[in-house]
Amino acid sequence: MTSFKGIPIESGAKYTTAAGFTAIRNGIKQRSDGAAADVGRKPDWLRVRLVAGGRYAEVQRTVHEHRLATVCEESMCPNIGECWNAGTATIMLMGHVCTRACRFCAVDTGNPRGWLDPEEPENAARSVALMGLKYVVLTSVDRDDLPDGGAGHYAACVRAIKARNPGTAVEALTPDFAGDLAAVTTVVESGVDVFAQNLETVRRLTAEVRDPRAGYDQTLRVLAHAGASAGRKVLVKSSLMLGLGETREEVAEAMDDLRTAGVHLLTLGQYLRPTANHLPVREFVHPDQFAAYRQLGLDKGFTEVVAGPLVRSSYRAERALEGNNAGLPASTPAARPAK
């Protein structure tokens, strides 16, 4: 349970934000029919090994001293030590309330009614400079309440970061902008090095897992347009969560669809249920199966496939520009494929 202005807020409960609009804590309302159980207890391979020391302590000190917000800390990411030591972090833009309610995601949901922080572009650029990042991932909530889905604001943040930190690579892990391809172009042309939009799951499970306003084909169109708009200047990336009930054949089909859309980079990780109101875990995928999926993806022509139980879409994202499969052993050459 968390609190707002000192008042406890239960997961699934409504509350009023500081900006004056209503939101639902963790995005999904409390279930009245009882929560379905996960497939079983978490296996040993999902235990997190804490990585600290080195640059991690320096970045952590800077984040706390200057009250900077990172997704890494707020989501309690298991890879925070490894990424911060490598000079990589993820920053969330456009607030903490999403207009959608995907059944896998614990971000609060509501209608921000057009609210944006006009100082966010410069604050984001300052945060990157203070943390000394060489690679930053910008992600955000969905903002269907904005005419362009927030694409213009996203682009302003990228430009501000690049202006103050010209040596920093920027990845934009964006919403789907409700399929508005002009909005996609706005972000792609802002100076990003990697454009990412997550497919999340296989075609059959999309309606169960994602908000009705999202869609399997809509995400594929966004990714294809990003690649076509950017040519070879920008890498295109996507991600799948596993353990939601998908079959191996469906994962292979999703890989084929992503390659057809021109996606270069793919991450695969284990879905972990954030609260009892969210979808249950139907399978804890074994590390050997992740390794097999990784090899399958490389065989299908992805430049990078990073797969593992604790992998998240931003895991060691800077390695994508190094062409070495995030430091994992590669059995095929890591050369950028043609679209």
Residue pairs with C-beta under 8 A, 6 or more apart in sequence:
1 8
1 9
1 10
1 11
2 8
2 9
2 25
3 9
4 15
4 17
7 15
9 15
9 25
10 25
10 30
11 25
11 26
11 28
11 30
11 106
11 275
11 276
11 277
12 24
12 25
12 26
12 28
12 29
12 30
12 31
12 275
12 277
13 24
13 25
13 30
14 22
14 23
14 24
14 25
15 22
15 23
15 25
16 22
16 23
17 23
17 97
17 110
19 95
19 112
19 115
21 97
21 110
21 111
21 112
21 113
21 115
22 110
22 111
23 97
23 108
23 109
23 110
24 101
24 108
24 109
24 110
25 108
26 106
26 107
26 108
26 274
26 275
26 277
26 278
27 98
27 101
27 102
27 105
27 106
27 107
27 108
27 109
28 101
28 103
28 109
28 275
28 277
28 278
29 277
30 277
31 276
31 277
35 276
35 277
35 280
36 280
37 280
38 273
38 280
38 281
39 280
39 281
39 282
39 283
39 284
40 284
42 272
42 284
43 284
45 286
45 287
45 309
46 270
46 272
46 284
46 309
46 310
48 78
48 310
50 81
51 81
51 82
51 85
52 81
53 85
54 85
55 84
55 85
55 86
55 87
55 132
56 80
56 81
56 84
56 85
58 132
59 84
59 89
59 131
59 132
60 84
62 68
62 130
62 131
62 132
63 70
63 73
63 131
66 127
66 130
68 127
68 130
68 131
69 91
69 92
69 127
70 89
70 90
70 91
70 92
71 77
71 90
71 91
71 92
71 137
71 139
71 314
72 80
72 83
72 84
72 89
72 90
73 80
74 92
77 83
77 90
77 312
77 314
78 310
78 312
79 310
79 311
79 312
79 315
79 316
82 316
83 89
83 314
83 315
83 316
83 317
86 135
86 316
86 318
87 132
87 133
87 134
87 135
87 318
88 133
88 134
88 135
88 136
88 137
88 314
88 316
88 317
88 318
89 131
89 133
89 136
89 137
90 136
90 137
90 138
90 139
90 173
90 314
91 124
91 127
91 128
91 136
91 137
91 138
91 139
92 139
92 140
92 141
93 120
93 124
93 138
93 139
93 140
93 150
93 153
93 154
93 157
94 116
94 120
94 140
94 141
94 143
94 150
94 153
94 154
95 112
95 115
95 116
95 117
95 141
96 107
96 108
96 141
97 107
97 108
97 109
97 110
97 112
97 141
98 105
98 107
98 108
98 109
98 110
98 141
98 142
98 143
99 109
99 110
99 111
99 112
99 141
99 142
99 143
99 144
99 145
100 109
100 142
100 144
100 211
100 213
100 214
101 109
101 211
102 200
102 209
102 210
102 211
102 214
103 208
103 209
103 210
103 278
103 279
104 200
104 209
104 210
104 241
104 244
104 271
104 274
104 278
104 279
105 274
105 278
106 274
106 275
106 278
107 141
111 145
112 143
112 145
113 145
114 145
114 146
116 146
116 150
116 153
117 123
120 153
120 157
121 153
121 156
121 157
121 159
121 160
121 161
122 160
124 138
124 157
124 160
124 161
125 157
125 160
125 161
125 163
125 164
125 165
126 164
128 136
128 161
128 164
128 165
128 168
129 164
129 165
133 165
133 168
134 167
134 168
134 169
134 318
135 168
135 169
135 170
135 171
135 317
135 318
135 321
136 161
136 168
136 169
136 170
136 171
137 171
137 173
137 196
137 314
137 317
138 154
138 157
138 158
138 161
138 170
138 171
138 172
138 173
139 173
139 174
139 314
140 150
140 154
140 173
140 174
140 175
141 175
142 149
142 175
142 176
142 211
142 213
143 149
143 150
143 175
144 178
144 213
146 153
148 177
148 180
148 182
148 183
148 186
149 175
149 176
149 177
149 178
149 180
149 183
150 175
150 177
151 174
151 177
151 180
151 183
151 184
151 186
151 187
152 186
154 172
154 174
154 186
154 187
154 190
155 186
155 187
155 189
155 190
156 190
158 170
158 172
158 187
158 190
158 191
158 192
159 190
159 191
161 168
161 170
162 168
162 170
162 191
169 193
169 194
169 318
169 321
170 191
170 192
170 193
170 194
171 192
171 193
171 194
171 195
171 196
171 237
171 314
171 317
171 320
172 187
172 190
172 192
172 194
172 195
172 196
173 196
173 197
173 198
173 237
173 313
173 314
174 184
174 187
174 195
174 196
174 197
175 197
176 197
176 214
176 215
176 218
176 219
176 222
177 183
177 184
177 222
178 213
178 218
179 215
179 218
179 221
179 222
181 221
181 222
181 225
184 195
184 222
184 225
184 226
184 229
185 225
185 229
187 195
187 226
188 195
188 226
188 229
188 230
188 234
189 229
189 230
192 234
193 234
193 235
193 321
194 234
194 235
194 236
194 237
194 265
194 317
194 320
194 321
195 223
195 226
195 227
195 230
195 234
195 235
195 236
195 237
196 236
196 237
196 238
196 239
196 265
196 313
197 219
197 222
197 223
197 226
197 238
198 219
198 238
198 239
198 240
198 313
199 216
199 219
199 220
199 223
199 238
199 239
199 240
199 254
199 257
199 258
200 206
200 209
200 210
200 214
200 219
200 239
200 240
200 241
201 209
201 210
201 240
201 241
201 244
201 246
201 254
202 240
202 246
202 247
202 250
202 251
202 253
202 254
203 216
203 250
203 253
203 254
203 257
204 246
204 250
205 244
205 245
205 246
205 250
206 214
206 215
206 216
208 279
209 241
209 244
209 279
216 257
219 238
220 257
220 258
220 260
220 261
221 261
223 236
223 238
223 258
223 261
223 262
223 263
224 260
224 261
224 262
226 234
226 236
227 234
227 236
227 261
227 262
227 263
227 339
228 262
228 339
230 236
232 336
235 264
235 265
235 303
235 320
235 321
235 336
236 261
236 262
236 263
236 264
236 265
237 263
237 264
237 265
237 266
237 267
237 313
237 320
238 258
238 263
238 265
238 266
238 267
239 266
239 267
239 268
239 269
239 312
239 313
240 251
240 254
240 266
240 267
240 268
240 269
241 269
241 270
241 271
242 251
242 268
242 269
242 270
242 271
242 283
242 285
242 290
242 293
243 270
243 271
243 281
243 282
243 283
243 284
243 285
244 271
244 279
244 281
244 282
244 283
245 282
245 283
248 289
251 268
251 293
252 296
255 266
255 296
255 297
255 300
255 302
256 300
258 266
258 302
259 300
259 301
259 302
262 339
263 302
264 302
264 303
264 304
264 336
264 337
265 302
265 303
265 304
265 305
265 306
265 320
266 297
266 302
266 304
266 305
266 306
267 305
267 306
267 307
267 311
267 312
267 313
267 315
268 290
268 293
268 294
268 297
268 305
268 306
268 307
268 308
268 311
269 307
269 308
269 309
269 310
269 311
269 312
269 313
269 315
270 284
270 285
270 309
270 310
270 311
271 279
271 281
272 281
273 279
273 280
273 281
284 309
285 309
287 308
287 309
290 307
290 308
290 309
290 311
291 307
293 305
293 307
294 305
294 306
294 307
294 328
295 331
297 305
297 307
298 305
298 325
298 330
298 331
298 332
299 332
301 337
302 337
303 320
303 323
303 334
303 335
303 336
303 337
304 319
304 320
304 323
304 325
304 326
304 334
305 325
306 315
306 316
306 319
306 325
306 326
306 328
315 326
316 326
316 327
319 325
319 326
319 327
320 326
323 334
323 335
323 336
324 330
324 334
325 334
